[in-house]
């Protein structure tokens, strides 16, 4: 369940890396790879409400019970950090919902991604849908850490996913596959986010590194 790194500009990535320097732990030098986890186990959950801009009408994102995406300890006592976590979580959910719905042009994804990142997210979604694949199983996202930019308009988020029980299913043949044997199931994500004029925290870059996390 690999997702390639998404970056808008070198400057955006450098900003995220600098913000995350104190927030992210180390790891080994395993291969760089992206896996994204997001969601909810119920068949029809509504989108989380961000405390940053509750007046904004956020898209309703639905995920089936066949794909149980959970977020462990995605809470903060700081309302701004919580707003970042809420919107980042919904962006992840939107991506997987688009795969499951066979919808690379998902409006929910566009809502939570900056313009520069949307095309790359679409490519990731199409890497499944073009092969008639959907996603099933369990994908927990855990260990989130948020670092805010001094100007309050940017943030960096790191978190981990565990792909041990996440699989793909071919829509035509029903063939189910997981990661190849020997693949490290843990992936650390480094995400930079920007607050738009409506108060929504949008993804502006994503980088995933396999083998950089553990339970």
Residue frames as qw, qx, qy, qz and C-alpha x, y, z in Angstrom:
[[0.000, 0.888, 0.460, 0.000, 0.00, 0.00, 0.00],
 [0.523, -0.215, 0.051, 0.823, 2.62, 2.47, -1.08],
 [0.197, 0.943, 0.269, -0.004, 2.08, 6.15, -1.64],
 [0.630, 0.322, -0.026, 0.706, 4.85, 8.16, -3.25],
 [0.309, -0.449, -0.271, 0.793, 6.19, 11.28, -1.58],
 [0.198, 0.828, 0.431, 0.300, 4.24, 14.42, -2.39],
 [0.395, -0.469, -0.096, 0.785, 6.07, 17.74, -2.40],
 [0.324, 0.898, 0.291, -0.068, 4.99, 21.08, -3.79],
 [0.358, 0.853, -0.278, 0.259, 8.34, 22.85, -3.69],
 [0.671, 0.136, -0.519, 0.512, 11.75, 22.33, -2.21],
 [0.050, -0.397, 0.333, -0.854, 11.09, 25.27, 0.09],
 [0.737, -0.357, -0.070, -0.569, 7.91, 23.69, 1.41],
 [0.913, -0.081, -0.385, 0.109, 9.72, 20.46, 2.17],
 [0.450, 0.292, -0.452, 0.712, 12.60, 22.29, 3.83],
 [0.350, -0.447, 0.190, -0.801, 10.14, 24.16, 6.04],
 [0.887, -0.278, -0.171, -0.328, 8.45, 20.92, 7.07],
 [0.817, 0.101, -0.438, 0.361, 11.78, 19.24, 7.75],
 [0.188, 0.392, -0.406, 0.804, 12.92, 22.13, 9.92],
 [0.570, -0.415, 0.095, -0.703, 9.70, 22.18, 11.91],
 [0.948, -0.170, -0.184, -0.197, 9.84, 18.43, 12.45],
 [0.474, 0.510, -0.615, 0.370, 13.50, 18.32, 13.46],
 [0.141, -0.321, 0.687, -0.637, 12.65, 18.33, 17.14],
 [0.736, -0.039, 0.223, -0.638, 9.39, 16.42, 16.82],
 [0.916, 0.240, -0.252, -0.200, 10.42, 13.35, 14.84],
 [0.713, -0.498, 0.484, 0.091, 12.51, 10.51, 16.17],
 [0.073, 0.559, -0.727, -0.392, 15.18, 8.71, 14.22],
 [0.923, 0.179, 0.223, -0.258, 15.13, 5.26, 12.78],
 [0.691, -0.160, 0.555, 0.434, 17.03, 3.09, 10.42],
 [0.096, 0.497, -0.417, -0.755, 18.00, 3.80, 6.82],
 [0.500, 0.312, 0.807, 0.036, 15.28, 1.66, 5.27],
 [0.221, 0.301, 0.579, 0.725, 13.85, 2.46, 1.86],
 [0.197, 0.237, 0.187, -0.933, 11.76, 5.60, 1.44],
 [0.126, -0.328, -0.843, -0.406, 8.13, 4.78, 0.68],
 [0.299, -0.114, 0.181, -0.930, 4.73, 6.30, 1.36],
 [0.264, -0.368, -0.885, -0.104, 1.73, 4.68, 2.92],
 [0.220, -0.293, 0.100, -0.925, -1.20, 6.57, 4.05],
 [0.237, -0.332, -0.902, 0.142, -3.67, 5.68, 6.76],
 [0.206, -0.115, 0.107, -0.966, -6.87, 7.30, 7.61],
 [0.450, -0.219, -0.619, -0.605, -10.27, 6.68, 8.83],
 [0.536, -0.160, 0.445, -0.699, -12.97, 5.08, 10.75],
 [0.103, -0.027, 0.991, 0.078, -14.41, 1.61, 11.00],
 [0.417, 0.473, 0.608, -0.482, -18.08, 2.57, 10.71],
 [0.490, 0.412, 0.653, 0.406, -19.84, 2.49, 7.34],
 [0.184, 0.754, 0.363, 0.515, -20.88, 6.12, 7.28],
 [0.438, -0.562, -0.293, 0.638, -18.99, 8.48, 9.60],
 [0.222, 0.953, 0.156, 0.131, -19.11, 12.20, 9.10],
 [0.543, 0.504, -0.260, 0.620, -16.04, 14.38, 8.81],
 [0.509, -0.442, -0.426, 0.604, -14.40, 15.60, 11.98],
 [0.039, 0.955, 0.215, 0.200, -15.08, 19.23, 12.84],
 [0.581, 0.203, -0.227, 0.755, -12.02, 21.43, 13.04],
 [0.316, -0.752, -0.403, 0.416, -12.00, 23.87, 15.93],
 [0.334, -0.192, 0.198, 0.901, -10.09, 26.37, 13.75],
 [0.262, 0.103, -0.272, -0.920, -13.05, 27.21, 11.54],
 [0.293, 0.238, 0.891, -0.254, -16.27, 25.47, 12.63],
 [0.461, 0.589, 0.195, -0.635, -18.34, 27.62, 10.24],
 [0.251, 0.446, -0.692, -0.510, -16.72, 26.02, 7.19],
 [0.900, 0.106, 0.171, -0.388, -18.84, 23.27, 5.63],
 [0.151, -0.491, 0.838, 0.184, -16.53, 20.30, 5.40],
 [0.627, 0.151, -0.604, -0.469, -17.22, 17.34, 3.12],
 [0.826, -0.252, 0.372, -0.340, -18.84, 14.22, 4.51],
 [0.313, 0.497, -0.799, -0.132, -16.40, 11.33, 4.05],
 [0.900, -0.139, 0.169, -0.377, -17.74, 7.79, 4.15],
 [0.182, 0.471, -0.863, -0.026, -15.68, 4.64, 4.65],
 [0.841, -0.142, -0.388, -0.349, -16.97, 1.06, 4.73],
 [0.729, -0.564, 0.345, -0.178, -16.46, -1.30, 7.64],
 [0.959, 0.200, 0.024, 0.202, -14.31, -3.49, 5.37],
 [0.543, 0.449, -0.225, 0.673, -11.53, -0.91, 5.74],
 [0.555, -0.773, -0.285, 0.115, -10.94, -0.08, 9.38],
 [0.454, 0.477, -0.179, 0.731, -8.80, 3.03, 9.56],
 [0.546, -0.757, -0.338, 0.119, -8.17, 4.24, 13.06],
 [0.252, 0.700, -0.247, 0.621, -6.35, 7.17, 14.64],
 [0.720, -0.437, -0.453, 0.293, -4.79, 6.49, 18.00],
 [0.446, -0.603, -0.203, 0.630, -4.33, 9.46, 20.35],
 [0.296, 0.407, 0.326, 0.800, -4.99, 12.11, 17.71],
 [0.289, -0.876, -0.374, -0.093, -5.91, 14.63, 20.38],
 [0.433, 0.214, -0.253, 0.838, -4.33, 17.76, 21.78],
 [0.225, -0.677, -0.520, 0.469, -5.20, 20.12, 24.62],
 [0.085, -0.405, 0.172, 0.894, -4.24, 22.99, 22.31],
 [0.574, 0.587, 0.446, -0.356, -7.21, 23.95, 20.09],
 [0.376, 0.751, -0.371, -0.395, -5.03, 25.05, 17.16],
 [0.055, -0.372, 0.918, 0.128, -3.07, 21.80, 17.20],
 [0.482, 0.253, 0.800, -0.252, -6.35, 19.90, 17.41],
 [0.551, 0.699, 0.083, -0.448, -7.59, 21.73, 14.33],
 [0.218, 0.620, -0.695, -0.290, -4.45, 20.66, 12.47],
 [0.238, -0.121, 0.961, -0.072, -4.93, 17.05, 13.56],
 [0.556, 0.443, 0.569, -0.413, -8.60, 17.05, 12.58],
 [0.549, 0.720, -0.131, -0.404, -8.04, 18.35, 9.07],
 [0.098, 0.540, -0.818, -0.176, -4.96, 16.19, 8.48],
 [0.400, 0.037, 0.895, -0.194, -6.95, 13.15, 9.53],
 [0.610, 0.574, 0.375, -0.397, -9.77, 13.99, 7.14],
 [0.367, 0.705, -0.476, -0.377, -7.31, 14.41, 4.26],
 [0.093, -0.299, 0.949, 0.043, -6.04, 10.91, 4.88],
 [0.480, 0.306, 0.757, -0.320, -9.58, 9.54, 5.08],
 [0.523, 0.683, 0.015, -0.510, -10.51, 11.37, 1.88],
 [0.204, 0.566, -0.729, -0.327, -7.69, 9.69, -0.04],
 [0.145, -0.046, 0.988, -0.036, -8.69, 6.18, 0.95],
 [0.483, 0.495, 0.546, -0.474, -12.38, 6.93, 0.45],
 [0.437, 0.666, -0.289, -0.531, -11.52, 8.01, -3.10],
 [0.085, 0.330, -0.920, -0.196, -9.76, 4.70, -3.77],
 [0.275, 0.204, 0.902, -0.264, -12.67, 2.71, -2.40],
 [0.457, 0.647, 0.365, -0.489, -15.19, 4.79, -4.39],
 [0.619, 0.244, 0.522, 0.533, -13.04, 4.53, -7.54],
 [0.127, 0.951, 0.272, 0.076, -13.01, 8.33, -7.70],
 [0.661, 0.005, -0.021, 0.750, -9.59, 9.85, -8.53],
 [0.084, 0.478, 0.143, 0.862, -11.24, 13.28, -8.91],
 [0.417, -0.579, -0.659, 0.237, -12.62, 13.28, -5.37],
 [0.049, -0.812, -0.086, -0.575, -13.86, 16.70, -4.26],
 [0.704, -0.709, -0.035, 0.010, -13.05, 15.82, -0.66],
 [0.791, -0.090, 0.088, 0.598, -9.39, 15.29, -1.56],
 [0.319, 0.568, 0.162, 0.741, -9.35, 18.65, -3.34],
 [0.394, -0.851, -0.162, -0.306, -10.85, 20.27, -0.26],
 [0.726, -0.663, 0.117, 0.138, -8.01, 19.11, 1.99],
 [0.743, -0.026, 0.257, 0.617, -5.07, 19.40, -0.45],
 [0.008, 0.713, -0.143, -0.686, -3.44, 22.56, -1.74],
 [0.690, 0.655, -0.042, -0.306, -3.60, 23.06, -5.50],
 [0.241, 0.699, -0.667, -0.091, 0.02, 22.05, -5.96],
 [0.266, -0.267, 0.909, -0.178, -0.46, 18.68, -4.27],
 [0.741, 0.241, 0.330, -0.533, -3.80, 17.60, -5.75],
 [0.693, 0.521, -0.413, -0.279, -2.34, 16.22, -8.97],
 [0.224, 0.408, -0.865, 0.186, 0.11, 13.99, -7.11],
 [0.466, -0.019, 0.709, -0.529, -2.60, 12.74, -4.77],
 [0.780, 0.388, 0.015, -0.491, -4.68, 11.91, -7.84],
 [0.519, 0.501, -0.687, -0.088, -1.76, 9.92, -9.26],
 [0.108, -0.244, 0.885, -0.380, -1.56, 7.94, -6.02],
 [0.652, 0.193, 0.461, -0.570, -5.29, 7.19, -6.10],
 [0.742, 0.505, -0.237, -0.372, -5.05, 6.13, -9.76],
 [0.175, 0.469, -0.865, 0.042, -2.20, 3.76, -8.90],
 [0.360, 0.077, 0.859, -0.355, -4.98, 1.71, -7.29],
 [0.603, 0.489, 0.347, -0.527, -8.00, 2.47, -9.43],
 [0.470, 0.604, -0.490, -0.417, -6.19, 1.98, -12.75],
 [0.196, 0.258, -0.946, 0.000, -5.42, -1.57, -11.60],
 [0.659, -0.345, -0.468, -0.478, -8.99, -2.20, -10.39],
 [0.492, -0.078, -0.714, 0.492, -7.78, -2.32, -6.80],
 [0.421, -0.760, -0.090, -0.486, -9.53, -1.25, -3.64],
 [0.170, 0.404, -0.717, 0.543, -8.32, -1.39, -0.03],
 [0.776, -0.450, -0.332, -0.291, -9.49, -3.61, 2.83],
 [0.716, -0.066, -0.520, 0.461, -8.34, -4.63, 6.28],
 [0.455, -0.842, -0.215, 0.197, -7.01, -2.53, 9.13],
 [0.541, 0.446, -0.088, 0.708, -4.69, 0.47, 9.04],
 [0.439, -0.806, -0.289, 0.273, -3.97, 2.25, 12.33],
 [0.359, 0.665, -0.123, 0.643, -2.32, 5.68, 12.35],
 [0.673, -0.666, -0.263, 0.183, -0.57, 6.49, 15.61],
 [0.638, -0.342, -0.026, 0.690, 1.99, 8.68, 17.36],
 [0.307, 0.801, 0.258, 0.445, 1.02, 12.08, 15.90],
 [0.453, -0.503, -0.148, 0.721, 3.19, 15.08, 16.74],
 [0.281, 0.863, 0.317, 0.275, 2.43, 18.66, 15.67],
 [0.449, -0.335, -0.035, 0.828, 4.85, 21.59, 15.44],
 [0.234, 0.892, 0.381, -0.068, 3.36, 25.00, 14.68],
 [0.490, 0.415, 0.076, 0.763, 5.06, 27.69, 12.61],
 [0.238, -0.287, -0.362, 0.855, 5.64, 30.98, 14.43],
 [0.188, -0.001, -0.223, -0.957, 3.30, 32.86, 12.11],
 [0.479, 0.184, 0.653, -0.557, 0.44, 30.48, 12.93],
 [0.664, 0.480, -0.122, -0.560, -0.30, 29.81, 9.26],
 [0.647, 0.386, -0.649, -0.105, 1.79, 26.69, 8.85],
 [0.727, -0.440, 0.451, -0.272, 2.29, 23.44, 10.70],
 [0.407, 0.391, -0.818, -0.109, 4.26, 20.23, 10.46],
 [0.844, -0.227, 0.249, -0.418, 2.81, 16.87, 11.44],
 [0.273, 0.363, -0.888, -0.068, 4.51, 13.52, 11.84],
 [0.793, -0.143, 0.357, -0.471, 2.74, 10.22, 12.45],
 [0.076, -0.301, 0.934, 0.175, 3.15, 6.50, 11.84],
 [0.823, 0.092, -0.094, -0.552, 1.08, 3.79, 10.23],
 [0.401, -0.268, 0.875, -0.034, 1.14, 0.01, 10.64],
 [0.596, 0.321, -0.410, -0.611, 0.31, -1.86, 7.44],
 [0.189, -0.209, 0.954, -0.101, 0.46, -5.34, 8.95],
 [0.351, 0.373, 0.839, -0.183, -3.25, -5.96, 8.35],
 [0.385, 0.664, 0.004, -0.642, -3.87, -3.64, 5.39],
 [0.506, 0.053, 0.783, 0.358, -4.49, -5.29, 2.03],
 [0.338, 0.330, -0.309, -0.825, -5.70, -4.65, -1.50],
 [0.573, 0.273, 0.764, -0.119, -8.52, -6.48, -3.28],
 [0.034, -0.054, 0.629, 0.775, -8.95, -6.70, -7.03],
 [0.508, 0.238, 0.243, -0.791, -12.46, -5.56, -7.94],
 [0.687, 0.313, -0.429, -0.496, -12.70, -8.00, -10.86],
 [0.639, 0.177, -0.748, 0.032, -10.99, -11.14, -9.54],
 [0.699, -0.661, -0.039, -0.269, -11.42, -10.61, -5.77],
 [0.795, 0.119, -0.367, 0.468, -7.75, -11.48, -5.34],
 [0.425, -0.902, 0.013, -0.074, -6.45, -10.17, -2.01],
 [0.742, 0.279, -0.269, 0.548, -2.83, -9.18, -1.47],
 [0.457, -0.861, -0.047, 0.219, -0.78, -7.58, 1.28],
 [0.054, 0.874, -0.465, -0.130, 2.74, -6.22, 1.26],
 [0.766, 0.366, -0.526, 0.052, 5.42, -8.56, -0.12],
 [0.870, -0.413, -0.190, 0.189, 7.05, -10.87, 2.43],
 [0.677, -0.097, -0.108, 0.722, 9.82, -9.15, 4.34],
 [0.087, 0.634, 0.156, 0.753, 8.41, -5.64, 3.89],
 [0.171, -0.140, -0.568, 0.793, 8.59, -3.51, 7.03],
 [0.055, -0.669, -0.715, -0.197, 4.94, -2.68, 7.83],
 [0.257, -0.775, -0.305, 0.489, 5.71, 0.59, 9.63],
 [0.410, 0.520, 0.252, 0.705, 5.83, 3.92, 7.82],
 [0.232, -0.586, -0.295, 0.718, 6.54, 7.38, 9.23],
 [0.299, 0.737, 0.426, 0.432, 4.86, 10.32, 7.53],
 [0.269, -0.387, -0.123, 0.873, 6.09, 13.91, 7.59],
 [0.186, 0.715, 0.598, 0.310, 3.39, 16.32, 6.47],
 [0.137, -0.149, -0.114, 0.973, 3.43, 20.08, 6.04],
 [0.057, 0.701, 0.708, 0.061, 0.12, 21.92, 6.22],
 [0.107, 0.093, 0.054, 0.988, -0.99, 25.45, 5.36],
 [0.137, 0.564, 0.660, -0.476, -4.04, 27.24, 6.71],
 [0.208, 0.401, 0.538, 0.712, -6.14, 28.66, 3.88],
 [0.129, -0.255, 0.013, -0.958, -8.36, 31.74, 3.89],
 [0.672, -0.379, -0.367, -0.520, -11.35, 29.68, 5.07],
 [0.478, -0.581, 0.519, -0.405, -9.41, 28.35, 8.04],
 [0.994, 0.044, 0.032, -0.090, -8.92, 24.83, 6.66],
 [0.368, -0.642, 0.635, 0.223, -5.54, 23.18, 7.23],
 [0.851, 0.487, -0.072, -0.183, -4.56, 21.79, 3.82],
 [0.832, -0.211, 0.344, 0.380, -1.75, 19.36, 3.00],
 [0.318, 0.888, -0.244, -0.225, 1.04, 21.09, 1.08],
 [0.417, 0.528, -0.740, -0.022, 3.58, 18.24, 1.18],
 [0.906, -0.291, 0.203, -0.229, 3.77, 14.62, 2.31],
 [0.379, 0.558, -0.737, 0.037, 6.79, 12.38, 2.73],
 [0.918, -0.294, 0.095, -0.247, 6.73, 8.77, 3.87],
 [0.213, 0.599, -0.764, 0.104, 9.65, 6.67, 5.06],
 [0.917, -0.156, -0.308, -0.202, 9.25, 2.95, 5.53],
 [0.806, -0.044, -0.440, 0.392, 10.93, 1.38, 8.54],
 [0.169, 0.450, -0.289, 0.828, 11.19, 4.63, 10.49],
 [0.563, -0.432, 0.162, -0.686, 8.60, 3.67, 13.13],
 [0.413, -0.036, -0.903, 0.114, 7.86, 0.94, 15.61],
 [0.587, -0.632, -0.350, -0.365, 5.31, 0.21, 18.29]]
